[in-house]
Amino acid sequence: MSAPPLTLLTTTPEEEASIRAAVREARGLSALSGRRVCADASHVDGALALLADPRVSEPIYDLPRPFTRETIRAWIETAVARQARGEGILTFSLDEAGEIVGYGDLVVWPDRASGEIGGAMRADRQSAGQGARGFVEMTDWAFEIIGIRLMGLTAALDNVRSQRMIDGAGFVRMGERDSVRPDGTARRSVYWELTREAWRTMRGAR
């Protein structure tokens, strides 16, 4: 499934422990695109409703398929266990009524101070810029609050919307790599990387 960035960073035991602690202690964040909360069992039905729409889930290679209450429950339970190990955070974006309108999945490799973000917004919000804002907010959170120093991202070769969003956020294209689906098959993907230092420079210039 997810694989760490191609660029290898090394960490001290202290940095790794700090990243793991930040992941374990995360509870969500308030954001311009809506309130983000960490996933738990209460989100199964809302997440199923979101991901059952192929306009949301079709481009995303690492989601559990088929989409059923059982597979979504297992997906969330796996994410909760991963967060308890300090290795990732699954969040859901909620609207004013408390309905799930998107998700963000931060996978973390604490021993490499690195991470990867995936996610999607509900179809009716995909052309309103909310997905791009949420992506920027998640990236900022990962670098500045969680404490990773490198982000690697992938998008399918035909996923033009995501490619434009990632390019627009300032990530650097690094060619292509294979992303492995849960069933073991490979998907050829465009690949990007970005360092925390480069992110801070870009954010400071805006």
CORKANOR-V699406 format. One line per field, one symbol per residue. phi: phi as a letter, one per 30 degrees, with the letter a starting at -180 (. if undefined). psi: psi as a letter, one per 20 degrees, with the letter a starting at -180 (. if undefined). A space follows every 10 residues. Layout:
# CORKANOR-V699406
phi->???
psi->???
This chain:
# CORKANOR-V699406
phi->.dbdeddccc bdeddeddde ddddddbkad bddkdcbddb ddcedddddd dddddccedc dcddbddbdd dddddddddd dddddiblbc bbdcdddidd cabbbccbcd dbhbabcbla ceedcdccid dddddddddd dddccdjdcb bcbbbeeccd ededddeddj dcdbjbadcc dedjdccdbd bbbacddddd dddddc
psi->cqqrqhppqq rqhggghggg ghghipiaqp qhjrppqqqa hijgghhghg iiohhghgio hjqpqrorhg hhghgghghg hghhikjrpp qppqahijqp irqpooppnh ijlrrpprrq qqhijhjjih ggghgggggg ggghghjrip ppqqqqhjmh ghggggghij qppkcqrppp rhjiqqppqq pqqpqhghgh gghhi.
